[in-house]
Amino acid sequence: MVEAANQLILTARIVELDAMRYTPAGLPALNIKLEHESELQEADQKRQVKAALKAVAFGSIAERLASQAPGSDWTFKGFLATPRNGKYVVFHIQEFLQD
């Protein structure tokens, strides 16, 4: 059986940080809006790529992210998941580094 992989590394700008919230278990949680912009090769053509996505961080990562300035660029690492009652994918941030 092949082990499934769900890992995302994305360089993006923090656009919006919601107020810190807490899960029923008391874990800090932070909803974030990120934007990515780059130029990539696709089918032997240069392509301008823009993407906006919702992200979430929990625990100490959420606490660290809460103090970062909107407009700052970072490299984020994590995975994608759909919320229980959601119709869209959310990027779950597990690590971030200054870009």
C-alpha positions in Angstrom: 0.0 0.0 0.0 1.3 3.4 -0.9 1.4 6.0 1.9 -0.6 9.1 1.0 1.1 12.5 1.3 -0.5 15.8 2.0 2.1 18.5 2.4 2.1 22.1 1.2 5.0 24.6 1.2 3.8 28.0 0.2 5.5 31.4 0.1 2.7 33.9 0.8 1.8 37.3 2.3 -0.4 37.6 5.4 -3.4 39.6 4.3 -5.7 39.3 7.3 -5.5 37.9 10.8 -8.7 37.2 12.7 -8.9 37.6 16.5 -7.5 34.7 18.4 -10.1 32.1 19.4 -10.0 28.9 21.4 -11.2 25.4 20.6 -13.5 23.6 23.1 -10.4 21.9 24.4 -8.8 25.4 25.1 -6.3 25.3 22.3 -5.5 28.7 20.7 -6.7 28.9 17.1 -6.2 31.6 14.5 -7.8 32.0 11.1 -5.7 33.7 8.5 -6.0 34.9 4.9 -3.0 34.5 2.7 -2.1 35.6 -0.8 0.5 34.2 -3.1 1.9 35.7 -6.3 4.6 34.3 -8.5 5.7 33.5 -12.1 5.9 29.8 -13.0 6.4 27.7 -16.0 3.4 25.7 -17.3 3.3 23.9 -20.6 6.5 25.6 -21.7 5.0 29.0 -21.0 5.6 31.6 -18.3 2.4 32.1 -16.2 1.6 34.7 -13.6 0.1 32.9 -10.7 -2.0 34.5 -8.0 -3.8 32.6 -5.2 -5.8 33.7 -2.1 -6.5 31.1 0.5 -7.8 30.6 4.0 -5.5 29.2 6.5 -5.6 28.2 10.2 -3.0 27.7 12.9 -3.3 26.1 16.3 -1.4 26.1 19.6 2.0 27.8 19.8 2.0 28.4 16.0 -1.2 30.4 16.3 0.2 32.4 19.2 3.4 33.2 17.2 1.4 34.1 14.0 -1.0 36.4 15.9 1.9 38.9 16.5 3.0 39.1 12.8 2.1 42.1 10.7 -0.3 41.9 7.8 1.6 42.5 4.7 4.6 40.4 5.8 5.9 37.6 3.6 6.6 34.1 5.0 7.2 30.5 3.9 4.4 28.3 5.4 4.5 24.6 5.7 1.4 22.4 6.5 -1.4 20.4 5.0 -4.8 20.9 3.3 -8.1 19.8 4.8 -11.8 20.5 4.4 -13.6 21.7 7.5 -16.4 19.5 8.8 -19.2 21.5 7.3 -17.1 23.3 4.7 -17.1 23.3 0.9 -13.6 24.7 0.5 -10.0 23.6 1.4 -8.2 25.2 4.3 -4.4 25.3 4.7 -3.4 24.1 8.2 -0.1 25.8 9.1 2.3 23.7 11.1 5.4 25.8 10.6 6.4 29.2 9.2 9.6 31.0 8.5 10.5 34.5 7.5 10.8 34.6 3.7 
